């Protein structure tokens, strides 16, 4: 944490940020409900961050949702993007769909499963919203 960063702020993609999201995902009743209906494991890779490449994952299945560091063991979908793209999407400067269409986010894996899981990602965005208010993107 830099000297000009408030103590209650969390640096984007840091382990503290991943821990905060992990707890928020685990507490989300909506994600738990969706995990009873969906099964998907997604890995996100962000390259060229200030600390090198960062991987984290989301897994929903069997009535539970989990978010954590590293790739998903049973990965269905992988998304890869560079730091600038990740920050732009996270802060709303770039629409995620536009980033996919223009190739700024590289997608591999089961595209049909991704489309079938859009309500999971909408619920995840709601969980991210609270953590986003305390996140530093510098």
Short mmCIF file of the C-alpha atoms (twelve columns), coordinates in Angstrom:
data_MODEL
# 
_entry.id   MODEL 
# 
loop_
_atom_site.group_PDB 
_atom_site.id 
_atom_site.type_symbol 
_atom_site.label_atom_id 
_atom_site.label_alt_id 
_atom_site.label_comp_id 
_atom_site.label_asym_id 
_atom_site.label_seq_id 
_atom_site.Cartn_x 
_atom_site.Cartn_y 
_atom_site.Cartn_z 
_atom_site.pdbx_PDB_model_num 
ATOM 1   C CA . UNK A 1   0.000   0.000   0.000   1 
ATOM 2   C CA . UNK A 2   1.362   3.389   -0.918  1 
ATOM 3   C CA . UNK A 3   1.642   6.181   1.601   1 
ATOM 4   C CA . UNK A 4   -1.194  8.091   -0.089  1 
ATOM 5   C CA . UNK A 5   -3.618  5.157   0.016   1 
ATOM 6   C CA . UNK A 6   -6.205  5.247   2.795   1 
ATOM 7   C CA . UNK A 7   -5.977  2.247   5.149   1 
ATOM 8   C CA . UNK A 8   -9.542  1.108   4.358   1 
ATOM 9   C CA . UNK A 9   -8.838  1.040   0.608   1 
ATOM 10  C CA . UNK A 10  -7.929  -2.207  -1.166  1 
ATOM 11  C CA . UNK A 11  -5.609  -2.369  -4.172  1 
ATOM 12  C CA . UNK A 12  -7.274  -3.929  -7.212  1 
ATOM 13  C CA . UNK A 13  -6.254  -7.570  -7.781  1 
ATOM 14  C CA . UNK A 14  -4.232  -7.745  -4.551  1 
ATOM 15  C CA . UNK A 15  -4.643  -10.743 -2.249  1 
ATOM 16  C CA . UNK A 16  -6.596  -8.488  0.127   1 
ATOM 17  C CA . UNK A 17  -8.998  -7.630  -2.722  1 
ATOM 18  C CA . UNK A 18  -9.395  -11.314 -3.578  1 
ATOM 19  C CA . UNK A 19  -10.056 -12.119 0.117   1 
ATOM 20  C CA . UNK A 20  -12.696 -9.368  0.331   1 
ATOM 21  C CA . UNK A 21  -14.470 -10.690 -2.745  1 
ATOM 22  C CA . UNK A 22  -14.168 -14.260 -1.549  1 
ATOM 23  C CA . UNK A 23  -16.000 -13.346 1.652   1 
ATOM 24  C CA . UNK A 24  -18.636 -11.318 -0.205  1 
ATOM 25  C CA . UNK A 25  -19.274 -14.152 -2.681  1 
ATOM 26  C CA . UNK A 26  -19.558 -16.690 0.148   1 
ATOM 27  C CA . UNK A 27  -22.129 -14.448 1.900   1 
ATOM 28  C CA . UNK A 28  -24.231 -13.812 -1.217  1 
ATOM 29  C CA . UNK A 29  -27.617 -15.497 -0.935  1 
ATOM 30  C CA . UNK A 30  -28.327 -14.750 -4.601  1 
ATOM 31  C CA . UNK A 31  -25.154 -16.501 -5.767  1 
ATOM 32  C CA . UNK A 32  -25.995 -19.491 -3.552  1 
ATOM 33  C CA . UNK A 33  -29.462 -19.663 -5.135  1 
ATOM 34  C CA . UNK A 34  -27.971 -19.507 -8.609  1 
ATOM 35  C CA . UNK A 35  -25.389 -22.147 -7.686  1 
ATOM 36  C CA . UNK A 36  -28.270 -24.554 -7.079  1 
ATOM 37  C CA . UNK A 37  -29.280 -24.076 -10.730 1 
ATOM 38  C CA . UNK A 38  -25.900 -23.513 -12.421 1 
ATOM 39  C CA . UNK A 39  -22.507 -25.137 -12.562 1 
ATOM 40  C CA . UNK A 40  -19.669 -23.063 -13.954 1 
ATOM 41  C CA . UNK A 41  -15.998 -22.538 -13.140 1 
ATOM 42  C CA . UNK A 42  -14.293 -19.456 -14.561 1 
ATOM 43  C CA . UNK A 43  -10.666 -18.404 -14.437 1 
ATOM 44  C CA . UNK A 44  -9.647  -14.780 -14.954 1 
ATOM 45  C CA . UNK A 45  -6.059  -13.957 -15.901 1 
ATOM 46  C CA . UNK A 46  -4.915  -10.335 -15.825 1 
ATOM 47  C CA . UNK A 47  -1.501  -9.751  -17.365 1 
ATOM 48  C CA . UNK A 48  0.966   -6.928  -16.870 1 
ATOM 49  C CA . UNK A 49  -0.382  -5.812  -13.493 1 
ATOM 50  C CA . UNK A 50  1.962   -3.819  -11.247 1 
ATOM 51  C CA . UNK A 51  2.728   -7.162  -9.523  1 
ATOM 52  C CA . UNK A 52  2.928   -9.333  -12.644 1 
ATOM 53  C CA . UNK A 53  0.223   -11.675 -13.892 1 
ATOM 54  C CA . UNK A 54  -2.705  -12.353 -11.534 1 
ATOM 55  C CA . UNK A 55  -5.146  -15.265 -11.702 1 
ATOM 56  C CA . UNK A 56  -8.386  -15.677 -9.776  1 
ATOM 57  C CA . UNK A 57  -11.481 -17.788 -10.180 1 
ATOM 58  C CA . UNK A 58  -15.194 -18.121 -9.563  1 
ATOM 59  C CA . UNK A 59  -16.899 -21.458 -9.139  1 
ATOM 60  C CA . UNK A 60  -20.623 -21.989 -8.656  1 
ATOM 61  C CA . UNK A 61  -22.075 -25.473 -8.259  1 
ATOM 62  C CA . UNK A 62  -24.085 -27.635 -5.893  1 
ATOM 63  C CA . UNK A 63  -25.629 -24.672 -4.083  1 
ATOM 64  C CA . UNK A 64  -22.412 -22.860 -3.233  1 
ATOM 65  C CA . UNK A 65  -20.330 -20.111 -4.773  1 
ATOM 66  C CA . UNK A 66  -16.600 -19.652 -4.236  1 
ATOM 67  C CA . UNK A 67  -14.147 -16.970 -5.352  1 
ATOM 68  C CA . UNK A 68  -10.410 -17.229 -4.821  1 
ATOM 69  C CA . UNK A 69  -6.848  -16.792 -5.970  1 
ATOM 70  C CA . UNK A 70  -5.428  -18.923 -8.752  1 
ATOM 71  C CA . UNK A 71  -7.107  -20.762 -11.594 1 
ATOM 72  C CA . UNK A 72  -10.226 -22.874 -11.159 1 
ATOM 73  C CA . UNK A 73  -9.359  -26.562 -10.820 1 
ATOM 74  C CA . UNK A 74  -12.273 -27.588 -13.054 1 
ATOM 75  C CA . UNK A 75  -12.160 -24.580 -15.379 1 
ATOM 76  C CA . UNK A 76  -14.917 -24.308 -17.992 1 
ATOM 77  C CA . UNK A 77  -14.110 -20.801 -19.182 1 
ATOM 78  C CA . UNK A 78  -10.949 -18.685 -19.180 1 
ATOM 79  C CA . UNK A 79  -10.820 -14.956 -19.740 1 
ATOM 80  C CA . UNK A 80  -7.537  -13.152 -20.219 1 
ATOM 81  C CA . UNK A 81  -6.932  -9.431  -20.442 1 
ATOM 82  C CA . UNK A 82  -4.205  -6.941  -19.734 1 
ATOM 83  C CA . UNK A 83  -4.128  -4.595  -16.750 1 
ATOM 84  C CA . UNK A 84  -5.402  -1.548  -18.654 1 
ATOM 85  C CA . UNK A 85  -8.407  -3.470  -19.980 1 
ATOM 86  C CA . UNK A 86  -9.202  -4.979  -16.578 1 
ATOM 87  C CA . UNK A 87  -9.110  -1.567  -14.894 1 
ATOM 88  C CA . UNK A 88  -11.217 0.023   -17.644 1 
ATOM 89  C CA . UNK A 89  -13.880 -2.692  -17.359 1 
ATOM 90  C CA . UNK A 90  -13.824 -2.687  -13.535 1 
ATOM 91  C CA . UNK A 91  -14.266 1.079   -13.360 1 
ATOM 92  C CA . UNK A 92  -16.938 1.226   -16.078 1 
ATOM 93  C CA . UNK A 93  -14.767 3.099   -18.581 1 
ATOM 94  C CA . UNK A 94  -15.060 0.141   -20.988 1 
ATOM 95  C CA . UNK A 95  -18.072 -2.079  -21.534 1 
ATOM 96  C CA . UNK A 96  -17.181 -5.755  -21.061 1 
ATOM 97  C CA . UNK A 97  -19.087 -6.801  -24.202 1 
ATOM 98  C CA . UNK A 98  -17.144 -4.258  -26.239 1 
ATOM 99  C CA . UNK A 99  -13.900 -5.591  -24.762 1 
ATOM 100 C CA . UNK A 100 -14.846 -9.127  -25.865 1 
ATOM 101 C CA . UNK A 101 -15.899 -8.040  -29.353 1 
ATOM 102 C CA . UNK A 102 -12.743 -6.003  -29.926 1 
ATOM 103 C CA . UNK A 103 -10.481 -8.793  -28.643 1 
ATOM 104 C CA . UNK A 104 -9.265  -6.940  -25.562 1 
ATOM 105 C CA . UNK A 105 -10.609 -9.830  -23.454 1 
ATOM 106 C CA . UNK A 106 -9.600  -13.214 -24.830 1 
ATOM 107 C CA . UNK A 107 -12.150 -15.925 -24.129 1 
ATOM 108 C CA . UNK A 108 -11.476 -19.655 -24.282 1 
ATOM 109 C CA . UNK A 109 -13.648 -22.524 -23.196 1 
ATOM 110 C CA . UNK A 110 -17.368 -23.189 -23.279 1 
ATOM 111 C CA . UNK A 111 -19.041 -20.104 -24.802 1 
ATOM 112 C CA . UNK A 112 -22.499 -21.685 -24.582 1 
ATOM 113 C CA . UNK A 113 -22.032 -22.240 -20.846 1 
ATOM 114 C CA . UNK A 114 -20.918 -18.617 -20.509 1 
ATOM 115 C CA . UNK A 115 -24.106 -17.418 -22.203 1 
ATOM 116 C CA . UNK A 116 -26.220 -19.764 -20.066 1 
ATOM 117 C CA . UNK A 117 -24.585 -18.316 -16.937 1 
ATOM 118 C CA . UNK A 118 -25.202 -14.614 -17.577 1 
ATOM 119 C CA . UNK A 119 -27.450 -14.333 -14.499 1 
ATOM 120 C CA . UNK A 120 -24.532 -15.635 -12.386 1 
ATOM 121 C CA . UNK A 121 -22.301 -12.875 -13.735 1 
ATOM 122 C CA . UNK A 122 -24.998 -10.250 -13.143 1 
ATOM 123 C CA . UNK A 123 -25.254 -11.384 -9.508  1 
ATOM 124 C CA . UNK A 124 -21.456 -11.365 -9.229  1 
ATOM 125 C CA . UNK A 125 -21.376 -7.778  -10.483 1 
ATOM 126 C CA . UNK A 126 -23.722 -6.810  -7.644  1 
ATOM 127 C CA . UNK A 127 -21.339 -8.433  -5.157  1 
ATOM 128 C CA . UNK A 128 -18.396 -6.609  -6.750  1 
ATOM 129 C CA . UNK A 129 -20.207 -3.264  -6.476  1 
ATOM 130 C CA . UNK A 130 -19.711 -2.931  -2.709  1 
ATOM 131 C CA . UNK A 131 -16.038 -3.932  -2.830  1 
ATOM 132 C CA . UNK A 132 -15.527 -1.661  -5.855  1 
ATOM 133 C CA . UNK A 133 -16.328 1.401   -3.702  1 
ATOM 134 C CA . UNK A 134 -13.255 0.637   -1.562  1 
ATOM 135 C CA . UNK A 135 -10.901 -0.376  -4.361  1 
ATOM 136 C CA . UNK A 136 -7.876  1.578   -5.602  1 
ATOM 137 C CA . UNK A 137 -7.132  1.033   -9.281  1 
ATOM 138 C CA . UNK A 138 -3.763  2.810   -9.412  1 
# 
